[in-house]
Amino acid sequence: MTQQATDSSRVPSSNIRTPLCERLGIDLPIISAGMGPISGPTLAAAVSNAGGLGVMGCTTMAPEEIRTYIKRCRELTDKPFGVDLILPARLDQSGARVSDVASHIPDEHRALAEHIAQQHGIEHAASNARGPTDDRMALGTDSEAQIEVILDEKVPVFVGALGSPGWMVDRAHEAGTIVMSMVGNVKQAIRVAQDGADVVVAQGTEGGGHTGHVGTMALLPQVLDAVSPTPVVAAGGIGDGRGLAASLVMGCQAVWVGTRFLATEEAGIAGWMKAEIVAAGDQSPIISRSYTGKRFRMLPNEWTKAWDEASIDPLPMPLQPVLVMQTLGGMAGGSSPALTQNGAGNIAGLIEKIVPAAEVVHSMADEAQELLRGWSWQSTRLKSK
Ligand SMILES: Cc1cc2nc3c(=O)[nH]c(=O)nc-3n(C[C@H](O)[C@H](O)[C@H](O)COP(=O)(O)O)c2cc1C
């Protein structure tokens, strides 16, 4: 690690600083993705302290747990940061408890899940089906209460994934919170821009986690044209300064990076999961619906293989994640290479080692700045757009 890589107070790389950096109050156009419970306060604060914007993934957390994360992040950095949540497709889908959702899981799906779990060392999978987790809200169904905490805490940036944030944008603005929205195609981009999102994050299919069908290189120019003048952030397959430079040249105002930040010292995943990501090649990640019920790019394991080979399909969200929680229990949390979900995108093949998050931020910025010497974001925007 170089001195430069750890020095967060160095002079910002001015030729890659975009109007969105000004608006967010950050030096470098690099945002670490909100990723489930993986991108916690430690990672987010490290990225913000390095000059980017760190975003915490809080989807799986109860509202008061989110408040604790926000307070912890504020202890670790005085810089701007964000909170990311998966939003429901419609607000009337809110409010389902795990126990309500569980009653709709067909017996054959429960039997398959328990069979796979038992094959890999969970002897009494059935006993996981009734537990304290049953009183929690199901994945993506507690958004209103989660948002209350985020706005009450006046978090600088909120990022909504899957559903449109239109129902909370006005209140967010009253609280001084900038709203970003994740999209995977042009139709979604137009919808969230019309619904008032301040920034559109366009993620190509090669990205880790939930993912659409359109590749980043095809998606970005189309989303840029469709939502102009709303700022667009590029996501999906960006892991070094070349990806950052290409995104800026295209007209995007920042990059949103997930997989590259998983292989950092601060990422909240087990060591073996980071090692798998470092060892992965470009074709290693697959798309599976077997954890969340939606298309999720990840490294394959025994759970994904068994669902691929089964005669029944995974259930839709929120049924499948409830089945996973009840069947795998703690195994879902990083303790089993056979059963734990290890999300990663195709850029994993580029990652050679685990480094501090600040080193990722600074090496990306330095490389992009070098590639773009003499260039400035404003000067090369297409005048016709
Ligand atoms: C393990 C994992 C978990 C993720 N969880 C979330 C999430 O909770 N919310 C979200 O908006 N995006 C989530 N994503 C997607 C990222 O925000 C981001 O769009 C994606 O990682 C970008 O592509 P990349 O992985 O090629 O950098 C997740 C991605 C990964 C790899």
PDBQT file of the ligand as one rigid body, heavy atoms in Angstrom, charges set to zero:
ROOT
HETATM    1  C1  LIG A 401     -23.198  -9.232  -2.941  1.00  0.00    +0.000 C 
HETATM    2  C2  LIG A 401     -23.963  -8.111  -3.557  1.00  0.00    +0.000 A 
HETATM    3  C3  LIG A 401     -25.072  -7.610  -2.892  1.00  0.00    +0.000 A 
HETATM    4  C4  LIG A 401     -25.793  -6.561  -3.460  1.00  0.00    +0.000 A 
HETATM    5  N1  LIG A 401     -26.850  -6.038  -2.765  1.00  0.00    +0.000 NA
HETATM    6  C5  LIG A 401     -27.452  -4.911  -3.237  1.00  0.00    +0.000 A 
HETATM    7  C6  LIG A 401     -28.434  -4.246  -2.461  1.00  0.00    +0.000 A 
HETATM    8  O1  LIG A 401     -28.774  -4.659  -1.340  1.00  0.00    +0.000 OA
HETATM    9  N2  LIG A 401     -28.978  -3.108  -2.978  1.00  0.00    +0.000 N 
HETATM   10  C7  LIG A 401     -28.591  -2.600  -4.210  1.00  0.00    +0.000 A 
HETATM   11  O2  LIG A 401     -29.078  -1.542  -4.613  1.00  0.00    +0.000 OA
HETATM   12  N3  LIG A 401     -27.697  -3.244  -4.975  1.00  0.00    +0.000 NA
HETATM   13  C8  LIG A 401     -27.097  -4.356  -4.503  1.00  0.00    +0.000 A 
HETATM   14  N4  LIG A 401     -26.135  -4.975  -5.254  1.00  0.00    +0.000 N 
HETATM   15  C9  LIG A 401     -25.797  -4.431  -6.585  1.00  0.00    +0.000 C 
HETATM   16  C10 LIG A 401     -24.774  -3.313  -6.438  1.00  0.00    +0.000 C 
HETATM   17  O3  LIG A 401     -25.408  -2.198  -5.834  1.00  0.00    +0.000 OA
HETATM   18  C11 LIG A 401     -24.172  -2.839  -7.747  1.00  0.00    +0.000 C 
HETATM   19  O4  LIG A 401     -25.168  -2.311  -8.594  1.00  0.00    +0.000 OA
HETATM   20  C12 LIG A 401     -23.371  -3.868  -8.510  1.00  0.00    +0.000 C 
HETATM   21  O5  LIG A 401     -22.541  -4.613  -7.639  1.00  0.00    +0.000 OA
HETATM   22  C13 LIG A 401     -22.535  -3.152  -9.566  1.00  0.00    +0.000 C 
HETATM   23  O6  LIG A 401     -21.861  -4.050 -10.383  1.00  0.00    +0.000 OA
HETATM   24  P1  LIG A 401     -20.381  -4.626 -10.066  1.00  0.00    +0.000 P 
HETATM   25  O7  LIG A 401     -20.603  -5.657  -9.052  1.00  0.00    +0.000 OA
HETATM   26  O8  LIG A 401     -19.911  -5.139 -11.375  1.00  0.00    +0.000 OA
HETATM   27  O9  LIG A 401     -19.560  -3.463  -9.560  1.00  0.00    +0.000 OA
HETATM   28  C14 LIG A 401     -25.404  -6.024  -4.717  1.00  0.00    +0.000 A 
HETATM   29  C15 LIG A 401     -24.285  -6.530  -5.360  1.00  0.00    +0.000 A 
HETATM   30  C16 LIG A 401     -23.557  -7.553  -4.794  1.00  0.00    +0.000 A 
HETATM   31  C17 LIG A 401     -22.331  -8.053  -5.502  1.00  0.00    +0.000 C 
ENDROOT
TORSDOF 0
